[in-house]
Amino acid sequence: MSKFNLKDVFMYALVEILGKQYKAEEGKTIQVDLVDAEVGAQVSYDSVLAVVKEDDVRFGAPYVAGASVVATLQSNIKDDKVRVYKYHRRKGYRRTQGHRQQYSILTIDKINA
């Protein structure tokens, strides 16, 4: 017996954005590395690795031909600060450095398969 109901099956795509892979579902939001676009702008990605729609599964080699994902850039955010502390004992060497990674929030509008 199957663990999921056919009513629970939906469409999603595995898309490569800035060298990383994400699972994109229509209407969902994903957090990706900083995208060079204005807030509210639509961005399109053609590097779709796989498309799953109910019983139809298509994998690309390396990308699915004719498939794309359209998303809207909602906001740009910064992650929490990460402190890096370097220390060499008995040498008087101490360095503190901080880093805040920037991310973009994308809302998936449409998966074109």
C-alpha positions in Angstrom: 0.0 0.0 0.0 1.3 3.4 -0.9 2.2 5.8 1.9 0.7 8.9 0.3 -2.6 9.6 -1.4 -2.8 10.7 -5.0 -4.5 13.9 -3.8 -1.3 14.8 -2.0 0.8 14.6 -5.2 1.7 17.9 -6.8 4.2 19.4 -9.2 7.7 20.4 -8.2 11.0 21.0 -9.9 14.6 20.7 -8.9 16.3 23.9 -10.1 19.9 25.1 -10.0 20.2 28.7 -8.8 23.7 30.2 -8.5 25.4 26.8 -8.4 23.1 25.3 -5.7 20.1 23.0 -6.1 16.7 23.8 -4.6 13.3 22.2 -4.6 10.8 24.6 -6.2 7.0 24.3 -5.7 4.5 26.7 -7.0 3.4 29.2 -4.3 6.2 28.3 -1.9 9.1 30.6 -0.9 12.8 29.6 -0.9 15.9 31.3 0.5 18.8 31.5 -1.9 22.1 33.3 -2.1 21.9 37.0 -2.9 20.3 37.5 -6.4 21.3 40.5 -8.4 17.8 42.0 -9.1 15.5 44.6 -7.6 12.9 43.6 -5.0 9.6 42.8 -6.8 11.3 41.8 -10.0 10.6 38.5 -11.7 13.5 36.2 -12.4 13.5 33.2 -14.6 15.8 30.1 -14.3 16.3 27.7 -17.2 18.6 25.3 -15.3 16.0 22.8 -14.3 17.4 19.5 -13.3 14.2 17.5 -12.9 10.4 18.0 -13.1 8.0 15.9 -11.2 4.3 16.1 -12.0 2.1 13.3 -10.6 3.3 10.1 -12.4 5.4 12.0 -15.0 9.0 12.3 -13.9 11.5 13.9 -16.3 15.3 14.2 -15.6 17.6 16.3 -17.6 21.1 15.6 -18.9 22.1 17.9 -17.4 19.0 20.1 -17.8 15.4 19.4 -18.8 14.9 20.9 -22.3 12.3 23.6 -22.5 11.7 23.7 -18.7 12.0 26.9 -16.6 11.1 28.3 -13.2 9.7 31.8 -12.8 10.0 33.5 -9.4 9.5 36.9 -7.8 12.1 38.4 -5.6 10.4 39.3 -2.3 13.2 40.7 -0.2 16.9 40.6 0.6 17.9 39.7 4.1 21.1 39.2 6.1 21.7 36.1 8.3 23.0 36.3 11.8 26.5 37.4 12.4 29.2 34.7 12.6 32.2 35.6 14.6 35.6 34.1 13.7 38.3 34.3 16.4 41.9 33.3 15.6 44.4 32.8 18.4 48.0 31.5 18.6 49.1 30.7 22.1 52.2 32.4 23.5 52.6 34.6 20.4 50.3 37.5 21.1 48.3 36.8 18.0 44.6 37.4 18.4 42.2 38.3 15.5 38.4 38.7 15.6 36.4 38.9 12.4 32.7 38.9 11.7 30.6 37.9 8.7 26.9 38.3 7.8 25.8 36.2 4.8 23.2 37.9 2.5 20.2 36.0 1.2 17.3 36.6 -1.2 13.7 35.3 -0.6 12.1 34.1 -3.8 8.5 33.1 -4.3 7.9 30.5 -7.0 5.3 31.8 -9.4 5.2 29.2 -12.1 7.0 26.0 -13.2 7.0 25.7 -17.0 7.5 22.1 -18.1 
